[in-house]
Amino acid sequence: MRPLLQNLWLAGFILLVSGCQQPDVTPEVISTDAHALEQQWVWDSYQGGFGGLPTTPVSGPSVVQEFAADGTLIRYEDGREVARTPYTRALATSRIYHDQRDIIKSVDGLPVIILKLTANELVVQDDVWDGFTKTYHRKQRTRNP
C-alpha cells in the first residue's frame, strides 16, 4: 500500500509541475512603426492563469488603455480615468523566456511582452509564470461636434 501512495503522490506532483509550464510563444507580428502602440486600446479578452481558459470580459467595466506619445499609460474604466503612470517600451530580457523580447514596463503593473501589434490589434502576455495573455483592439476615434 505504501508504494502505491508514493507513486500516486509522484504522479500528482508531475502533473502539477507540467501543468504550470507555459508554452514558448513566438511573437506573431510586431509593427515596425515606432508610434503604432500610441493609441487607445479596448480590452477584448484574456486567457491564462492557473486554468488557462480563454475568457471574454462580458461583465464588469469597459477597459481602455491609452499609450500616449509622452510615455504616459492611462487606464480608463467605463470612460472614467482610473490610473495614470509612466511606461517604457524596449527590447529587454524576458523573465520567463530569458531572451530579448519587445516589453512594456510601467510602474503600476507587471511587465508585458508584446506578442502582436498591428494597426488594429494588440496582444500582450504578462512576463510571469501563470500570467495572462490579453487581447485589445484599437479604439476608433470619434469626432466631437
TIVEX-765454 format. One line per field, with one value per residue: residue number from 1; chain; x, y, z of N, C-alpha, C, O, CB in turn. Coordinates in nm, 4 decimals, always signed. Glycine has a CB too. Layout:
# residues N
num = [NUM; ...]
cadena = [A; ...]
n_u = [X; ...]
n_v = [Y; ...]
n_w = [Z; ...]
ca_u = [X; ...]
ca_v = [Y; ...]
ca_w = [Z; ...]
c_u = [X; ...]
c_v = [Y; ...]
c_w = [Z; ...]
o_u = [X; ...]
o_v = [Y; ...]
o_w = [Z; ...]
cb_u = [X; ...]
cb_v = [Y; ...]
cb_w = [Z; ...]
This chain:
# residues 145
num = [1; 2; 3; 4; 5; 6; 7; 8; 9; 10; 11; 12; 13; 14; 15; 16; 17; 18; 19; 20; 21; 22; 23; 24; 25; 26; 27; 28; 29; 30; 31; 32; 33; 34; 35; 36; 37; 38; 39; 40; 41; 42; 43; 44; 45; 46; 47; 48; 49; 50; 51; 52; 53; 54; 55; 56; 57; 58; 59; 60; 61; 62; 63; 64; 65; 66; 67; 68; 69; 70; 71; 72; 73; 74; 75; 76; 77; 78; 79; 80; 81; 82; 83; 84; 85; 86; 87; 88; 89; 90; 91; 92; 93; 94; 95; 96; 97; 98; 99; 100; 101; 102; 103; 104; 105; 106; 107; 108; 109; 110; 111; 112; 113; 114; 115; 116; 117; 118; 119; 120; 121; 122; 123; 124; 125; 126; 127; 128; 129; 130; 131; 132; 133; 134; 135; 136; 137; 138; 139; 140; 141; 142; 143; 144; 145]
cadena = [A; A; A; A; A; A; A; A; A; A; A; A; A; A; A; A; A; A; A; A; A; A; A; A; A; A; A; A; A; A; A; A; A; A; A; A; A; A; A; A; A; A; A; A; A; A; A; A; A; A; A; A; A; A; A; A; A; A; A; A; A; A; A; A; A; A; A; A; A; A; A; A; A; A; A; A; A; A; A; A; A; A; A; A; A; A; A; A; A; A; A; A; A; A; A; A; A; A; A; A; A; A; A; A; A; A; A; A; A; A; A; A; A; A; A; A; A; A; A; A; A; A; A; A; A; A; A; A; A; A; A; A; A; A; A; A; A; A; A; A; A; A; A; A; A]
n_u = [+0.0819; +0.1973; +0.3962; +0.2172; +0.0849; +0.3030; +0.3684; +0.1330; +0.1439; +0.3781; +0.3003; +0.0927; +0.2387; +0.4058; +0.2120; +0.1138; +0.3414; +0.3976; +0.1654; +0.1862; +0.3675; +0.4415; +0.3770; +0.6266; +0.5990; +0.6049; +0.6429; +0.3873; +0.3225; +0.4837; +0.4539; +0.6619; +0.6430; +0.7229; +0.5378; +0.3132; +0.2064; +0.1039; -0.1833; -0.5374; -0.6496; -0.8894; -0.9962; -1.0466; -1.0405; -0.9071; -0.6657; -0.5421; -0.3597; -0.4070; -0.5907; -0.5905; -0.7878; -0.9652; -1.1213; -1.3816; -1.4345; -1.7359; -1.8990; -1.8643; -1.6462; -1.5916; -1.2796; -1.0145; -0.6947; -0.4609; -0.1807; +0.0218; +0.2069; +0.3927; +0.4937; +0.3176; +0.0926; -0.2451; -0.5286; -0.8621; -1.1838; -1.5020; -1.5093; -1.4044; -1.1162; -0.8919; -0.6342; -0.2973; +0.0207; +0.3778; +0.5276; +0.7461; +0.8746; +1.0661; +1.3314; +1.4029; +1.5297; +1.3362; +1.1632; +1.0562; +1.1217; +1.3877; +1.5213; +1.5626; +1.2903; +1.0134; +0.9115; +0.6794; +0.6947; +0.5599; +0.5119; +0.3020; +0.2255; +0.2645; +0.5447; +0.4876; +0.4904; +0.4998; +0.3107; +0.1711; +0.1285; -0.0450; -0.1996; -0.4588; -0.4792; -0.3690; -0.1793; -0.0793; +0.1363; +0.1624; +0.4744; +0.5368; +0.5270; +0.2367; +0.0839; -0.1279; -0.2593; -0.3507; -0.5906; -0.6447; -0.8350; -0.7949; -0.9187; -1.1643; -1.1387; -1.3529; -1.5337; -1.5955; -1.8767]
n_v = [-0.1194; +0.1221; +0.1799; +0.2301; +0.4659; +0.6404; +0.6393; +0.7480; +1.0033; +1.0998; +1.0937; +1.2821; +1.5115; +1.5413; +1.5933; +1.8375; +2.0058; +1.9961; +2.1075; +2.3728; +2.4923; +2.7262; +2.7434; +2.8009; +3.1030; +3.2564; +3.5810; +3.7065; +3.9184; +4.2218; +4.5555; +4.7716; +5.0386; +5.3035; +5.4456; +5.2908; +5.1736; +5.3883; +5.4558; +5.4332; +5.1493; +4.8976; +4.6618; +4.3283; +4.0432; +3.7826; +3.5301; +3.2612; +3.2237; +2.9941; +2.8013; +2.8522; +2.9023; +3.0614; +3.3805; +3.6076; +3.9369; +3.9920; +4.0938; +4.3621; +4.6531; +4.8517; +4.8472; +5.0572; +5.1102; +5.3624; +5.4471; +5.7023; +5.9401; +6.0782; +5.8995; +5.8184; +5.6008; +5.5547; +5.4446; +5.3662; +5.3110; +5.2311; +5.4753; +5.6570; +5.8013; +5.6046; +5.5419; +5.6576; +5.6428; +5.6358; +5.4765; +5.2445; +5.1233; +4.8707; +4.6637; +4.3946; +4.1636; +3.8824; +3.7612; +3.5063; +3.3751; +3.4265; +3.5561; +3.8159; +4.0303; +4.2301; +4.4517; +4.6006; +4.8180; +4.9336; +5.1481; +5.0766; +4.8136; +4.4677; +4.3726; +4.3417; +4.1315; +4.2085; +4.0392; +4.0605; +4.3287; +4.5345; +4.7633; +4.7512; +4.5704; +4.4569; +4.2355; +4.1134; +3.9586; +3.8688; +3.8953; +3.6775; +3.3577; +3.1588; +3.3762; +3.6128; +3.6345; +3.9019; +4.0515; +4.3249; +4.5701; +4.8373; +5.1495; +5.3257; +5.6513; +5.9223; +6.1967; +6.4967; +6.7062]
n_w = [+0.0000; +0.0724; -0.1366; -0.3452; -0.2662; -0.2650; -0.5374; -0.6442; -0.5293; -0.6510; -0.9231; -0.9173; -0.8454; -1.0713; -1.2690; -1.1707; -1.1869; -1.4643; -1.5645; -1.4967; -1.6593; -1.9122; -2.2608; -2.5140; -2.6624; -2.9659; -3.0907; -3.3026; -3.4994; -3.5111; -3.5331; -3.7218; -3.7040; -3.5046; -3.3594; -3.3388; -3.1078; -2.9725; -2.9087; -2.8315; -2.6688; -2.6615; -2.4319; -2.5118; -2.4572; -2.2431; -2.1560; -1.9624; -1.6548; -1.3813; -1.4783; -1.7529; -1.9402; -2.2090; -2.1771; -2.2237; -2.1384; -2.0278; -1.8328; -1.5955; -1.5922; -1.8918; -2.0350; -2.1235; -2.2487; -2.2799; -2.4572; -2.4445; -2.6451; -2.4941; -2.3123; -2.1163; -1.9588; -1.9616; -1.7916; -1.8469; -1.7138; -1.7999; -1.9365; -1.7571; -1.6188; -1.4377; -1.3675; -1.4011; -1.5270; -1.5782; -1.8659; -2.0375; -2.3455; -2.4732; -2.6079; -2.4081; -2.1621; -2.1180; -1.8325; -1.8248; -2.0639; -2.1047; -2.3098; -2.5601; -2.5839; -2.7024; -2.4752; -2.2541; -1.9856; -1.6825; -1.3979; -1.2296; -1.2878; -1.4021; -1.6063; -1.9569; -2.2434; -2.5828; -2.8079; -3.0419; -3.2586; -3.4468; -3.6804; -3.5878; -3.3766; -3.0567; -2.8736; -2.5691; -2.3262; -1.9878; -1.8258; -1.6521; -1.4843; -1.5257; -1.5954; -1.7692; -2.1036; -2.2945; -2.5099; -2.7229; -2.9086; -3.1427; -3.0474; -3.2159; -3.3266; -3.2555; -3.3875; -3.2255; -3.2209]
ca_u = [+0.0000; +0.2851; +0.4484; +0.1076; +0.0649; +0.4185; +0.3545; +0.0241; +0.1929; +0.4723; +0.2231; +0.0240; +0.3387; +0.4467; +0.1010; +0.1091; +0.4555; +0.3840; +0.0521; +0.2198; +0.4631; +0.3847; +0.4419; +0.7068; +0.5168; +0.6825; +0.5618; +0.3265; +0.3507; +0.5069; +0.4677; +0.7888; +0.6111; +0.7563; +0.4217; +0.1986; +0.1486; +0.0484; -0.3262; -0.6248; -0.6752; -1.0048; -0.9729; -1.1441; -1.0425; -0.7826; -0.6513; -0.4265; -0.3734; -0.3913; -0.6717; -0.5516; -0.9030; -0.9937; -1.2376; -1.4167; -1.4947; -1.8722; -1.9485; -1.7601; -1.6271; -1.5227; -1.1440; -0.9365; -0.5583; -0.4069; -0.0369; +0.0436; +0.3395; +0.4844; +0.5357; +0.2194; -0.0099; -0.3675; -0.6291; -0.9991; -1.2879; -1.6318; -1.4882; -1.3503; -0.9750; -0.8715; -0.4912; -0.2046; +0.1546; +0.4747; +0.5600; +0.8529; +0.8705; +1.2029; +1.3777; +1.4597; +1.5331; +1.2136; +1.1810; +1.0164; +1.1840; +1.5318; +1.5771; +1.5198; +1.1523; +0.9588; +0.8444; +0.6259; +0.7044; +0.5000; +0.5343; +0.1879; +0.1834; +0.3639; +0.5948; +0.4159; +0.5586; +0.4132; +0.3064; +0.1183; +0.0970; -0.0766; -0.2751; -0.5888; -0.4813; -0.2574; -0.1846; +0.0326; +0.1432; +0.2347; +0.6065; +0.5458; +0.4668; +0.0923; +0.0253; -0.2388; -0.2433; -0.4652; -0.6115; -0.7100; -0.8497; -0.7754; -1.0411; -1.1864; -1.1534; -1.4777; -1.5290; -1.6937; -1.9307]
ca_v = [+0.0000; +0.2374; +0.2168; +0.2839; +0.6055; +0.7167; +0.6545; +0.8432; +1.1359; +1.1375; +1.1220; +1.4100; +1.6169; +1.5585; +1.6614; +1.9759; +2.0797; +2.0085; +2.1945; +2.5118; +2.5455; +2.7991; +2.7105; +2.9074; +3.1783; +3.3424; +3.6936; +3.6856; +4.0348; +4.3436; +4.6665; +4.8441; +5.1786; +5.3390; +5.5062; +5.2001; +5.1486; +5.5133; +5.4554; +5.3854; +5.0077; +4.8460; +4.5249; +4.2336; +3.9138; +3.7376; +3.3868; +3.2271; +3.1920; +2.8537; +2.7172; +2.8763; +2.9064; +3.1953; +3.4469; +3.7377; +4.0138; +4.0314; +4.1795; +4.4487; +4.7790; +4.8577; +4.8908; +5.1126; +5.1504; +5.4595; +5.4669; +5.8361; +5.9631; +6.1333; +5.7940; +5.8018; +5.4992; +5.5965; +5.3385; +5.4146; +5.2117; +5.2928; +5.6121; +5.7396; +5.7744; +5.5442; +5.5316; +5.7257; +5.6045; +5.6336; +5.3454; +5.2378; +5.0092; +4.8460; +4.5253; +4.3625; +4.0199; +3.8303; +3.6827; +3.3668; +3.3144; +3.4509; +3.6099; +3.9532; +4.0454; +4.3660; +4.4527; +4.7259; +4.8227; +5.0502; +5.1494; +5.0182; +4.6813; +4.3696; +4.3886; +4.2579; +4.1063; +4.2302; +3.9225; +4.1044; +4.4716; +4.5793; +4.8888; +4.7330; +4.4701; +4.4471; +4.1168; +4.1162; +3.8479; +3.9011; +3.8337; +3.5962; +3.2252; +3.1541; +3.5080; +3.6203; +3.6925; +3.9924; +4.0980; +4.4556; +4.6252; +4.9823; +5.2268; +5.4182; +5.7923; +5.9831; +6.3440; +6.5652; +6.8228]
ca_w = [+0.0000; +0.0823; -0.2689; -0.4265; -0.2260; -0.3119; -0.6822; -0.6689; -0.4958; -0.7553; -1.0453; -0.8956; -0.8492; -1.2115; -1.3380; -1.1245; -1.2429; -1.6098; -1.5931; -1.4673; -1.7544; -2.0238; -2.3883; -2.5724; -2.7558; -3.0536; -3.1355; -3.4337; -3.5839; -3.4346; -3.6263; -3.7184; -3.6806; -3.3670; -3.2937; -3.3505; -2.9759; -2.9207; -2.9427; -2.7256; -2.6943; -2.5879; -2.3873; -2.5673; -2.3899; -2.1832; -2.1402; -1.8818; -1.5147; -1.3465; -1.5666; -1.8913; -2.0295; -2.2627; -2.1200; -2.2787; -2.0293; -2.0631; -1.7260; -1.5424; -1.6648; -2.0203; -2.0037; -2.2339; -2.2142; -2.3750; -2.4531; -2.5000; -2.7043; -2.3930; -2.2205; -2.0103; -1.9774; -1.8930; -1.7906; -1.8316; -1.6905; -1.8330; -1.9816; -1.6499; -1.5922; -1.3059; -1.3376; -1.4923; -1.4844; -1.6883; -1.9219; -2.1362; -2.4370; -2.5185; -2.6100; -2.2773; -2.1360; -2.0582; -1.7102; -1.8433; -2.1817; -2.0920; -2.4338; -2.5862; -2.6304; -2.7006; -2.3452; -2.1995; -1.8399; -1.6178; -1.2542; -1.1584; -1.3319; -1.4434; -1.7436; -2.0534; -2.3700; -2.6990; -2.8958; -3.1707; -3.2640; -3.5821; -3.6762; -3.5227; -3.2697; -2.9640; -2.7884; -2.4756; -2.2309; -1.8650; -1.8236; -1.5301; -1.4998; -1.4989; -1.6184; -1.8641; -2.2360; -2.3120; -2.6469; -2.7330; -3.0436; -3.1438; -3.0349; -3.3276; -3.2843; -3.2988; -3.3955; -3.1413; -3.2947]
c_u = [+0.0868; +0.3445; +0.3404; +0.0851; +0.1809; +0.4098; +0.2435; +0.0693; +0.2880; +0.3996; +0.1497; +0.1188; +0.3821; +0.3378; +0.0944; +0.2200; +0.4398; +0.2683; +0.0821; +0.3163; +0.3920; +0.4522; +0.5233; +0.6240; +0.6061; +0.5933; +0.5149; +0.3631; +0.3735; +0.5374; +0.6040; +0.7683; +0.6337; +0.6367; +0.2987; +0.1304; +0.0721; -0.0951; -0.4055; -0.6656; -0.7864; -0.9806; -1.0841; -1.1537; -0.9081; -0.7848; -0.5324; -0.4597; -0.3625; -0.4689; -0.6367; -0.6656; -0.9270; -1.1223; -1.2586; -1.4842; -1.6334; -1.9295; -1.8322; -1.7409; -1.5633; -1.3854; -1.0740; -0.8006; -0.5105; -0.2573; -0.0084; +0.1879; +0.4405; +0.5297; +0.4429; +0.1190; -0.1302; -0.4689; -0.7651; -1.0898; -1.4211; -1.6172; -1.4279; -1.2047; -0.9582; -0.7234; -0.4107; -0.0639; +0.2512; +0.4957; +0.6792; +0.8306; +1.0114; +1.2275; +1.4461; +1.4565; +1.4064; +1.2464; +1.1495; +1.0819; +1.3361; +1.5972; +1.5215; +1.3789; +1.1158; +0.8696; +0.8002; +0.6344; +0.6361; +0.5210; +0.4253; +0.1522; +0.2997; +0.4196; +0.5153; +0.4962; +0.4596; +0.4239; +0.2583; +0.0848; +0.0793; -0.1532; -0.4044; -0.5905; -0.3520; -0.2797; -0.0596; +0.0219; +0.2184; +0.3665; +0.6306; +0.4846; +0.3215; +0.0282; -0.0851; -0.1915; -0.3686; -0.4704; -0.6917; -0.7337; -0.8388; -0.9102; -1.0500; -1.2079; -1.2857; -1.4607; -1.6368; -1.7445; -1.8907]
c_v = [+0.1265; +0.2760; +0.2763; +0.4314; +0.6932; +0.7402; +0.7521; +0.9860; +1.1862; +1.1729; +1.2552; +1.5274; +1.6451; +1.6299; +1.8085; +2.0584; +2.0978; +2.0995; +2.3412; +2.5714; +2.6095; +2.7565; +2.8293; +2.9759; +3.2713; +3.4575; +3.6732; +3.7972; +4.1525; +4.4534; +4.7329; +4.9938; +5.2104; +5.3941; +5.4150; +5.1746; +5.2696; +5.5331; +5.4323; +5.2435; +4.9588; +4.6982; +4.4337; +4.1056; +3.8858; +3.5863; +3.3615; +3.2009; +3.0421; +2.7626; +2.7332; +2.8865; +3.0471; +3.2513; +3.5796; +3.8169; +4.0656; +4.1234; +4.2631; +4.5699; +4.7583; +4.9175; +4.9373; +5.1516; +5.2466; +5.4745; +5.5994; +5.8496; +6.0151; +6.0284; +5.7741; +5.6943; +5.5405; +5.4832; +5.4015; +5.2945; +5.2821; +5.4410; +5.7055; +5.7009; +5.7210; +5.5308; +5.6027; +5.6976; +5.6125; +5.4900; +5.3585; +5.1144; +4.9905; +4.6965; +4.5003; +4.2113; +3.9786; +3.7475; +3.5352; +3.2995; +3.3324; +3.4896; +3.7501; +3.9536; +4.1939; +4.3755; +4.5937; +4.7162; +4.9489; +5.0369; +5.0696; +4.8763; +4.5897; +4.4070; +4.2952; +4.2493; +4.1317; +4.1072; +3.9598; +4.2527; +4.5084; +4.7105; +4.8738; +4.6365; +4.4722; +4.3235; +4.1188; +3.9985; +3.8953; +3.8271; +3.7640; +3.4600; +3.2309; +3.2919; +3.4987; +3.6745; +3.7742; +4.0427; +4.2282; +4.4874; +4.7770; +5.0523; +5.3235; +5.5583; +5.8458; +6.1341; +6.4019; +6.6864; +6.9548]
c_w = [+0.0000; -0.0538; -0.3591; -0.3937; -0.2738; -0.4626; -0.7182; -0.6397; -0.6042; -0.8856; -1.0327; -0.9028; -0.9932; -1.2907; -1.2985; -1.1875; -1.3934; -1.6469; -1.5723; -1.5682; -1.8718; -2.1530; -2.4380; -2.6800; -2.8358; -3.0984; -3.2798; -3.5307; -3.4910; -3.5349; -3.6105; -3.6988; -3.5332; -3.2896; -3.2956; -3.2163; -2.9232; -2.9681; -2.8152; -2.7639; -2.6026; -2.5578; -2.4371; -2.4863; -2.3253; -2.1710; -2.0500; -1.7385; -1.4940; -1.4413; -1.7128; -1.9890; -2.0821; -2.2022; -2.1903; -2.1685; -2.0679; -1.9568; -1.6732; -1.6306; -1.8023; -1.9931; -2.1307; -2.1784; -2.3211; -2.3517; -2.5232; -2.5487; -2.6021; -2.2915; -2.1025; -2.0511; -1.8943; -1.9052; -1.7618; -1.8043; -1.7065; -1.8649; -1.8784; -1.6244; -1.4506; -1.2693; -1.4445; -1.4403; -1.6023; -1.7382; -2.0149; -2.2215; -2.4916; -2.5327; -2.4770; -2.2595; -2.0620; -1.9348; -1.7334; -1.9629; -2.1839; -2.2245; -2.4532; -2.6449; -2.6254; -2.5769; -2.3081; -2.0479; -1.7910; -1.4676; -1.1820; -1.1985; -1.3637; -1.5796; -1.8356; -2.1825; -2.4822; -2.7893; -3.0351; -3.1597; -3.4101; -3.5691; -3.5957; -3.4058; -3.1886; -2.8776; -2.7017; -2.3791; -2.1082; -1.8646; -1.6895; -1.5598; -1.4560; -1.5088; -1.7217; -1.9983; -2.2608; -2.4559; -2.6434; -2.8807; -3.0332; -3.1362; -3.1508; -3.2710; -3.3379; -3.3007; -3.3060; -3.2182; -3.2344]
o_u = [+0.0532; +0.3445; +0.3695; +0.0680; +0.1600; +0.4406; +0.2576; +0.0379; +0.2798; +0.4339; +0.1454; +0.0850; +0.3939; +0.3680; +0.0718; +0.1955; +0.4667; +0.2726; +0.0107; +0.3440; +0.2951; +0.5735; +0.4920; +0.5838; +0.6752; +0.4797; +0.5907; +0.4274; +0.2923; +0.6337; +0.6545; +0.8646; +0.5703; +0.6352; +0.1901; +0.0088; -0.0154; -0.1235; -0.3498; -0.7103; -0.7795; -0.9487; -1.2017; -1.2636; -0.8093; -0.8903; -0.4319; -0.5711; -0.3133; -0.4184; -0.6511; -0.6435; -0.9108; -1.2190; -1.1637; -1.5818; -1.6463; -2.0001; -1.7161; -1.8101; -1.4914; -1.3748; -1.0735; -0.7911; -0.5185; -0.2127; -0.0137; +0.2783; +0.5610; +0.5971; +0.4834; +0.0668; -0.1201; -0.4928; -0.7816; -1.0736; -1.4504; -1.7010; -1.4025; -1.1729; -1.0037; -0.6905; -0.4491; -0.0330; +0.2085; +0.4831; +0.7101; +0.7751; +1.0693; +1.1548; +1.5359; +1.3885; +1.3739; +1.3445; +1.2088; +1.0965; +1.4057; +1.7142; +1.4423; +1.3519; +1.1784; +0.7630; +0.8724; +0.5876; +0.6514; +0.5450; +0.4539; +0.0546; +0.4163; +0.3490; +0.4802; +0.5605; +0.3471; +0.5312; +0.2988; +0.0209; +0.1753; -0.1695; -0.4547; -0.6940; -0.2422; -0.3851; +0.0522; -0.0866; +0.3254; +0.3715; +0.7310; +0.4008; +0.2876; -0.0694; -0.1299; -0.0954; -0.4799; -0.3672; -0.7913; -0.6618; -0.8691; -1.0035; -0.9543; -1.2866; -1.3246; -1.3824; -1.7530; -1.6650; -1.9286]
o_v = [+0.2256; +0.3947; +0.3637; +0.5130; +0.8064; +0.8495; +0.8304; +1.0784; +1.3020; +1.2715; +1.3327; +1.6315; +1.7612; +1.7179; +1.8947; +2.1687; +2.2065; +2.1634; +2.4265; +2.6912; +2.5551; +2.7354; +2.9443; +2.9127; +3.3558; +3.4346; +3.6296; +3.7727; +4.1796; +4.4454; +4.7482; +5.0678; +5.1504; +5.3893; +5.4586; +5.1558; +5.2549; +5.6154; +5.4144; +5.2190; +4.9761; +4.6198; +4.4573; +4.0634; +3.9553; +3.5230; +3.4320; +3.1617; +2.9709; +2.6575; +2.6386; +2.8799; +3.1436; +3.1785; +3.6547; +3.7698; +4.1697; +4.2194; +4.2362; +4.5875; +4.6612; +5.0256; +4.8674; +5.2173; +5.2163; +5.5094; +5.6081; +5.7810; +5.9984; +6.0626; +5.7194; +5.6955; +5.5590; +5.4317; +5.4785; +5.1888; +5.3795; +5.5224; +5.8221; +5.5829; +5.7830; +5.5106; +5.6079; +5.7249; +5.5971; +5.3943; +5.4668; +5.0144; +5.0827; +4.6140; +4.5745; +4.1404; +4.0333; +3.6732; +3.4484; +3.1772; +3.2616; +3.4595; +3.7977; +3.8854; +4.2726; +4.3140; +4.6914; +4.6192; +5.0565; +4.9274; +5.0019; +4.8223; +4.6277; +4.4672; +4.1838; +4.3453; +4.0819; +4.0751; +3.8991; +4.2964; +4.5129; +4.7625; +4.9720; +4.6215; +4.4869; +4.3079; +4.1252; +3.9461; +3.9550; +3.7090; +3.7881; +3.4472; +3.3000; +3.3211; +3.3896; +3.7510; +3.7229; +4.0726; +4.2406; +4.4381; +4.8365; +5.0187; +5.3950; +5.5782; +5.8175; +6.1906; +6.3614; +6.7617; +7.0601]
o_w = [-0.0649; -0.0864; -0.4408; -0.4843; -0.3176; -0.5101; -0.8121; -0.7146; -0.6450; -0.9508; -1.1283; -0.9591; -1.0324; -1.3713; -1.3835; -1.2362; -1.4447; -1.7521; -1.6249; -1.5626; -1.9247; -2.1547; -2.4073; -2.7777; -2.7788; -3.1400; -3.3663; -3.6328; -3.4026; -3.6113; -3.4993; -3.6791; -3.4465; -3.1666; -3.2574; -3.2117; -2.8379; -3.0552; -2.7069; -2.8759; -2.4810; -2.6472; -2.4091; -2.4503; -2.3493; -2.1749; -2.0590; -1.7038; -1.5816; -1.4807; -1.7903; -2.1099; -2.0075; -2.1796; -2.2133; -2.1100; -2.1323; -1.9877; -1.7038; -1.7308; -1.8255; -1.9352; -2.2320; -2.0747; -2.4402; -2.2424; -2.6459; -2.5010; -2.6207; -2.1944; -1.9999; -2.1626; -1.7730; -2.0144; -1.6672; -1.8652; -1.6371; -1.8262; -1.9086; -1.6102; -1.3545; -1.1524; -1.5614; -1.3243; -1.7167; -1.6617; -2.0646; -2.1759; -2.5491; -2.4773; -2.4372; -2.3336; -1.9566; -1.9325; -1.6694; -1.9634; -2.2567; -2.2481; -2.3719; -2.7438; -2.5543; -2.5733; -2.3278; -1.9884; -1.8489; -1.4167; -1.0832; -1.1462; -1.3538; -1.6605; -1.7969; -2.2250; -2.4778; -2.8403; -3.1342; -3.0639; -3.4871; -3.4587; -3.5412; -3.3410; -3.2424; -2.8160; -2.7527; -2.3540; -2.1201; -1.8991; -1.6226; -1.6490; -1.3599; -1.4397; -1.7570; -2.0052; -2.2496; -2.5161; -2.5721; -2.9676; -2.9298; -3.2091; -3.1806; -3.1784; -3.4512; -3.2243; -3.3104; -3.2746; -3.2856]
cb_u = [-0.0935; +0.3966; +0.5100; -0.0227; +0.0501; +0.5495; +0.3274; -0.0990; +0.2629; +0.5723; +0.1220; -0.0461; +0.4598; +0.4784; -0.0332; +0.1195; +0.5877; +0.3642; -0.0635; +0.2788; +0.5567; +0.3987; +0.3369; +0.8406; +0.4063; +0.7385; +0.6409; +0.1753; +0.2332; +0.6238; +0.3556; +0.8667; +0.4649; +0.8682; +0.3880; +0.2430; +0.2578; +0.1349; -0.3597; -0.7507; -0.5468; -1.1378; -0.9630; -1.1083; -1.0786; -0.7603; -0.6344; -0.3267; -0.5056; -0.4365; -0.8166; -0.4623; -1.0275; -1.0049; -1.2209; -1.5092; -1.4037; -1.9619; -2.0139; -1.6294; -1.5411; -1.6036; -1.0641; -1.0087; -0.4624; -0.4787; +0.0407; +0.0116; +0.3287; +0.4175; +0.6716; +0.1475; +0.0417; -0.4245; -0.5946; -1.0462; -1.2747; -1.7306; -1.6156; -1.4346; -0.8900; -0.9373; -0.4476; -0.2336; +0.1542; +0.6100; +0.4386; +0.9933; +0.7657; +1.3046; +1.4747; +1.3818; +1.6593; +1.1348; +1.0925; +0.8685; +1.1240; +1.5999; +1.5436; +1.6185; +1.0530; +0.8782; +0.9369; +0.4772; +0.8527; +0.3476; +0.5387; +0.0699; +0.0956; +0.3034; +0.7495; +0.2735; +0.6156; +0.4530; +0.2162; -0.0078; +0.2093; -0.1599; -0.3073; -0.6861; -0.5036; -0.2439; -0.1942; +0.0363; +0.2119; +0.1515; +0.7157; +0.4731; +0.5446; +0.0661; +0.1323; -0.3514; -0.2211; -0.4567; -0.6849; -0.6237; -0.9868; -0.6982; -1.0466; -1.3091; -1.0329; -1.5953; -1.5475; -1.6319; -2.0808]
cb_v = [-0.0006; +0.2090; +0.0950; +0.2031; +0.6158; +0.6435; +0.5196; +0.8080; +1.1344; +1.0240; +1.0082; +1.4100; +1.5786; +1.4218; +1.5924; +1.9817; +2.0067; +1.8711; +2.1559; +2.5221; +2.4363; +2.9503; +2.6692; +2.8523; +3.2575; +3.2632; +3.8244; +3.6758; +4.0639; +4.3263; +4.7688; +4.8193; +5.2106; +5.4405; +5.6384; +5.0680; +5.1100; +5.6322; +5.3457; +5.4796; +4.9234; +4.8659; +4.5186; +4.2000; +3.8019; +3.8036; +3.3156; +3.3340; +3.2444; +2.8302; +2.7477; +2.7703; +2.8556; +3.1907; +3.4674; +3.7245; +4.1312; +3.9078; +4.0954; +4.3728; +4.8734; +4.9426; +4.7773; +5.2358; +5.0265; +5.5968; +5.3471; +5.9454; +6.0617; +6.2488; +5.8233; +5.9359; +5.3566; +5.7307; +5.2280; +5.4932; +5.1450; +5.2746; +5.6679; +5.7246; +5.9019; +5.4078; +5.3841; +5.8825; +5.4623; +5.6954; +5.2851; +5.2349; +5.0309; +4.9079; +4.4970; +4.4342; +3.9814; +3.7459; +3.7378; +3.3588; +3.3738; +3.3277; +3.5182; +4.0242; +3.9599; +4.3997; +4.3962; +4.7524; +4.8179; +5.0632; +5.2939; +5.1033; +4.6933; +4.2281; +4.3576; +4.3140; +3.9605; +4.3617; +3.8149; +4.0206; +4.5592; +4.4710; +4.9359; +4.6870; +4.3304; +4.5766; +3.9834; +4.2502; +3.7226; +3.8652; +3.9392; +3.6655; +3.1185; +3.0953; +3.6083; +3.7082; +3.5823; +4.1122; +3.9895; +4.5676; +4.5820; +5.0267; +5.3017; +5.3737; +5.8806; +5.9418; +6.3938; +6.6074; +6.8159]
cb_w = [+0.1208; +0.1815; -0.3365; -0.4033; -0.0726; -0.2768; -0.7470; -0.5831; -0.3590; -0.7796; -1.0736; -0.7618; -0.7633; -1.2762; -1.3060; -0.9725; -1.2122; -1.6734; -1.5085; -1.3296; -1.8027; -2.0027; -2.4945; -2.6308; -2.6820; -3.1759; -3.1232; -3.4207; -3.6860; -3.3301; -3.6050; -3.8465; -3.7227; -3.3662; -3.3604; -3.4107; -2.8775; -2.9636; -3.0500; -2.7057; -2.6739; -2.6691; -2.2340; -2.7100; -2.4883; -2.0453; -2.2772; -1.8892; -1.4604; -1.2036; -1.5473; -1.9354; -1.9578; -2.4170; -1.9677; -2.4045; -1.9905; -2.0806; -1.6117; -1.5285; -1.5826; -2.1271; -1.9361; -2.3005; -2.2021; -2.3617; -2.5205; -2.3944; -2.8199; -2.3197; -2.1702; -1.9800; -1.9370; -1.9529; -1.6845; -1.9592; -1.5488; -1.7172; -2.0263; -1.5205; -1.6124; -1.3013; -1.3269; -1.5011; -1.4243; -1.6431; -1.9971; -2.0686; -2.5537; -2.4209; -2.7315; -2.1620; -2.0543; -2.1600; -1.5985; -1.8581; -2.3077; -2.0365; -2.5569; -2.6817; -2.5434; -2.8341; -2.2365; -2.2472; -1.7926; -1.6527; -1.2021; -1.1785; -1.4519; -1.4467; -1.7520; -2.0811; -2.3768; -2.7769; -2.8368; -3.2127; -3.1962; -3.6619; -3.8184; -3.6219; -3.3284; -2.8763; -2.8732; -2.3981; -2.2936; -1.7395; -1.8498; -1.4086; -1.4181; -1.3607; -1.6636; -1.8084; -2.3478; -2.2134; -2.7324; -2.6647; -3.1095; -3.2704; -2.9002; -3.4152; -3.3355; -3.2065; -3.5425; -3.0028; -3.3007]
